[in-house]
Amino acid sequence: MRKIVTVPEYGEDITEVEISVMFVKEGDSVDDDTVVAEVLADKAAMELRAGCTGKIEQVHQAEGAIVKVGEPVVSVATDD
């Protein structure tokens, strides 16, 4: 099964974020608490966590990318 980790809603006024650091690459193992990326919104840095256990199947965004809320960041192949 596959889970797509997307940019969550951080607040009503935030419609997009910048991927400042991507901590994972394709093939990396992750669990619920693994930080996959650091994102910047309104000059605040926030951590984006995998939220599941598995392996990174695809990285959809590069560092420096401007990504809208709801867009994919990484895909995780889960054990479920």
Secondary structure as the mmCIF struct_conf table of DSSP 4:
data_model
#
loop_
_struct_conf.conf_type_id
_struct_conf.id
_struct_conf.beg_label_comp_id
_struct_conf.beg_label_asym_id
_struct_conf.beg_label_seq_id
_struct_conf.end_label_comp_id
_struct_conf.end_label_asym_id
_struct_conf.end_label_seq_id
STRN STRN1 ARG A 2 THR A 6
HELX_LH_PP_P HELX_LH_PP_P1 VAL A 7 GLU A 9
TURN_TY1_P TURN_TY1_P1 GLU A 12 ASP A 13
STRN STRN2 GLU A 16 MET A 22
TURN_TY1_P TURN_TY1_P2 GLU A 26 GLY A 27
STRN STRN3 SER A 29 VAL A 30
TURN_TY1_P TURN_TY1_P3 ASP A 32 ASP A 33
STRN STRN4 VAL A 35 ALA A 41
TURN_TY1_P TURN_TY1_P4 ASP A 42 LYS A 43
STRN STRN5 ALA A 44 ARG A 49
BEND BEND1 CYS A 52 CYS A 52
STRN STRN6 GLY A 54 VAL A 59
TURN_TY1_P TURN_TY1_P5 GLU A 63 GLY A 64
STRN STRN7 ILE A 66 LYS A 68
TURN_TY1_P TURN_TY1_P6 VAL A 69 GLY A 70
STRN STRN8 PRO A 72 THR A 78
#
